[in-house]
């Protein structure tokens, strides 16, 4: 299903209402039967500012895609991983690059009236 060099955004499911958003943005090193080895960066939402913060150094993780605790997005091949960034506007969170790619990661719909 997945192949080497596929680009993934992994979202950790929030189990409690006060859990902060956590993401892993990486490239597939290996995939076998529901397990994926990814190299990339972790991102955490700062509870005070609401902004996404990138951990400084890349890391390699092995994740079970069948665990039920992850939401995984396959990103387009042409997306440049180095230009991807999170944009928080009011109650909306998006992953964007500098070439027009945008992925809405908003979890809830909010009424404006």
Secondary structure as the mmCIF struct_conf table of DSSP 4:
data_model
#
loop_
_struct_conf.conf_type_id
_struct_conf.id
_struct_conf.beg_label_comp_id
_struct_conf.beg_label_asym_id
_struct_conf.beg_label_seq_id
_struct_conf.end_label_comp_id
_struct_conf.end_label_asym_id
_struct_conf.end_label_seq_id
TURN_TY1_P TURN_TY1_P1 UNK A 4 UNK A 5
STRN STRN1 UNK A 7 UNK A 12
HELX_LH_PP_P HELX_LH_PP_P1 UNK A 13 UNK A 14
BEND BEND1 UNK A 16 UNK A 16
TURN_TY1_P TURN_TY1_P2 UNK A 17 UNK A 18
HELX_LH_PP_P HELX_LH_PP_P2 UNK A 19 UNK A 21
STRN STRN2 UNK A 22 UNK A 32
TURN_TY1_P TURN_TY1_P3 UNK A 33 UNK A 34
STRN STRN3 UNK A 35 UNK A 45
TURN_TY1_P TURN_TY1_P4 UNK A 47 UNK A 49
STRN STRN4 UNK A 52 UNK A 54
BEND BEND2 UNK A 56 UNK A 57
STRN STRN5 UNK A 59 UNK A 64
TURN_TY1_P TURN_TY1_P5 UNK A 65 UNK A 66
BEND BEND3 UNK A 67 UNK A 69
STRN STRN6 UNK A 70 UNK A 75
HELX_LH_PP_P HELX_LH_PP_P3 UNK A 76 UNK A 76
TURN_TY1_P TURN_TY1_P6 UNK A 77 UNK A 78
HELX_RH_3T_P HELX_RH_3T_P1 UNK A 81 UNK A 83
STRN STRN7 UNK A 85 UNK A 89
TURN_TY1_P TURN_TY1_P7 UNK A 90 UNK A 91
STRN STRN8 UNK A 92 UNK A 96
TURN_TY1_P TURN_TY1_P8 UNK A 98 UNK A 99
BEND BEND4 UNK A 100 UNK A 100
STRN STRN9 UNK A 102 UNK A 104
BEND BEND5 UNK A 108 UNK A 108
#
